[in-house]
Amino acid sequence: MTHRFLVPADRLQGETVTFSKEQWHQLHVVLRLRIGECVAVFDGIEPVDRTVELIAPATGRIVAERPQPPEPRTHLVAYPALLPRDKFEVVLQKLTEIGVAAITPVVTARSLVRQSPDASRQARWQAILREATEQCGRGVVPQLLPALQLGQALECAVGAGRAIMAYEQERHGTLRDALAGAPRTVAVFVGPEGGYAPEEVASAQAAGVRVITLGPRVLRTETATPLLAALVLYELGDLSSGPDDYQSRS
């Protein structure tokens, strides 16, 4: 497996790549890579991975390029309820791997975590998104947006496209029906450990959100959130990243 690193465009000068101090520590001390070995780098802008040979401390030379798998054409925005630290970090990681474009944490009536993340927590979450992007082969790090109260999040989501909410008490609404005629921007909502309060669901429906079931079993929120994201992309033919699949939808 080739190790992969996000390197800002200003550190790519011609064929020369300059790694940060932290990246060089990862390369040299943690991974124990030596001069002459190769890694992959991407800049988060151009849809290509560059094969880079290490030629000196913190320095490499581009020796090859290859196109990245395309990003989903569906602009999928996830609105996961805030969770305790370890659970929410897993949600961020999995949403990145699946292909969401943006993530907005949401404070709900039953959220155990009710305070917006501070600067330190935001920085850690950004690092998790970057590392997950490096690991899974994506070329774009999902955008991490500021946390919102549920009412604010619903307003943003409905105004931007199709909004879908998973609710464990729903018995009839299906994802396939909710996605019928959906635009390219889709938002998905999953509640906290205790689920959404009934009045929150009623407010969502009144705002135009499609409320759906994810089946008869009660899923943990850290399971339901990435599952719903993956199902949306699958239903819209956007989960596969094969070039033929992508071009067929152009």
DAHUUR-V783655 format. One line per field, one symbol per residue. phi: phi as a letter, one per 30 degrees, with the letter a starting at -180 (. if undefined). psi: psi as a letter, one per 20 degrees, with the letter a starting at -180 (. if undefined). burial: + if it has 16 or more other C-alpha atoms within 10 Angstrom, else -. Layout:
phi->???
psi->???
burial->???
//
This chain:
phi->.ddbbdbeedccbiccccddedddddddcddhdcejdbbcbbcibddbccdbddcaeibbbdcabbddeddedddcccbdddbeedddddeeddddddkddabbdbccdcddcccddddddedddddddddddeddjdcbdedccddbdeeddddddddcldcbbdbdddbcdcddddceidddcbcbcbddediddedddddddddjddcbccjdcdcddddddddddddddddcicddcdddddddcd
psi->ppqppopqhijoocjppoqrggghggggggikqrpirqrqqqjjfplqppppppirpjprppirqqqqqqqqhpnpppmqqprqghghhgggghhghhkqhqpoqpprhjphoiqqqahggggghghggghhgggijrippqporqqqqgggggggghhibppppppiipihpqhghhipjqaippqpppaahjrqqhhggghgghijppprqkriqoqqhighghggghhghghjkjhpjqhggghij.
burial->---+++++---+---++++---++--+-----+----+++++++--+++++++++--+++++-----++++++++++++++++----++-+++++++++++++++++++++-++-+--------++-++++++++-++++++-+--++-+--++--++--++++++++++---++--++-----+++++++++-++---++--++-++++++++------++-++++++++++--++++------+----
//
